[in-house]
Each structure stands twice: as structure tokens, then as C-alpha cells.
Amino acid sequence: MRNKVNIRFFDVIISTIILTILGPIMIIIFILCLIESGSPIFIQNRVGKNQKPFKLFKFRTMRLDTPAMPSHLVNKKSVLKFGAIIRSLKLDELLMFQNLHIAHFFGCS
């Protein structure tokens, strides 16, 4: 139990530092995604440790009307212009630190 508390403490501290440092970049990405798609955040239900469901937050990189399927199978025209840029730089994944901060990852909650 103590190890679990230590890991959670470390997760919160590190994710807080990263979110603070990268916050301005995330705000810019949020605004640009909002302008291009109208809905800047993509939320997906996933199954985590011990089959516990959680919501995964990412910046939206595809059009809203894109069918629900693996991204490598989706028509390339579904990817937004700005979405292609943030995907290539892996910036669409920045919101995962928010997931870590609110204990959605690793079953530490």
C-alpha cells in the first residue's frame, strides 16, 4: 500500500510540473484545434488496469464525422491540417499528463 501511495505522489508531482511548464503550449494547441474543428478535445473510453474503465483525453486531430475505427485505417482526408502537424510532433498526446494527474493511468487511484 505504501508503494502505491509513493507512486501516486510521484505521478501527481511530475504531472503538475509538466502541465505547468507545457500549459501555455497546450492552451495554444487547444485554441488552434477549436478554430479548426470546433471541438478541440477528443475523449475516448478505454479499459485500464484490472478492467477498470477510464476516459482518455487527447487533442482532436480528425474531423468530427470520422467513423470510430483505428486511426491507421481512417481515410487520410479525415485528418485536419493542424491535426496532421500536432500528430507528427506527438503533441496530441500532451493531455495524457492530465490523465495521469487525475489518476486515470496505471491503476493508482
N, C-alpha and C positions, 0 to 999 in steps of 0.2 A: 504493500500500500504506500509506503514511504517513497519508493522509487517512482511510483505513478504520480505522486504529488510533485516530486522534484522535476520530472519530465514536463508536467503541465506548467509548472512555474517557469521553466526554461522556455517552453513554447510561447507563453504569454509575453515574456520579456523580449525575446528575439522578434516575435511578430510585431510587437509595439514599436520597437526600434525601426524595423524595416518599413512598417506602414507610415511612421513619422517621416522618415527620410524620403520615401518614394511617394508620399501623399500628393505633392504638387504635380508630379508626372501623372499619377492616377487621375487627378482632377482634370487635367488637360485631355487625357485619353477619354474620360467619361464625357466631357463636353463635345469632343470631336465625334465620338460614337453616337451621341444624342443627336447631333446635327445630321449625320449621315443616315441613321436608321430610325431615329425617333424613340428607340428603346435600347439604351446603352448596355444594359446588364442582361446576361443570359443565365438562367437558373435551371439546373438540371438535377433531378432526383437520382441519387446514387446509393449503392449499398456499401457500407463500410465494415469495419471490424465487427465480428460476432453478428453479422447480418443486420446491423443497425443502420437504418436509412438516414441519409443526411442530404442537404441541399448544397450543390456545388455552384459557386458564383464565378463567372468569367465575363470578360468584356465581350460584347456581341461582335462577331466578325462576319456573320451571314445575314442575309435578308430575313425578315420576319416570316415570310411564307415558305421558307425552306423546309422540306419534309424532314421528319425526325428519323435520321439514319446516321451511321458513322460518317464523319466529315470527309474521309478519303473517298467515299462513294458518291458524294454530292456533286452535282454539276458545278464546274468552276465559275459559272456566271452567277451563282448564288453568293459567292464571296464578295463582300463590299470592298470598294477601293481602299479605304482606310483600314478595313479589316485585314486585307492581304498584307499591309505593312506591319501592323501590330502582330500578326501571326508570324511573319518571317523573323521578327525580333523577339518573339515569345512574350510580348508584353500583355497579350490577352490573358495570361496566366497570373498576373500580379494580384488579382483578387483572391488567389488561393491563400495568401497570407492572412486575409480576412477570415477565411475558413479555418485556418489554423488558430487564429486569435479567439474565435468563438467555439473552439474545441470540436469542430466537425471532422477533423482528421485524427487518425491513429487511435481512436477509441479511448482517448484520455479524459473524456468528460464524465 
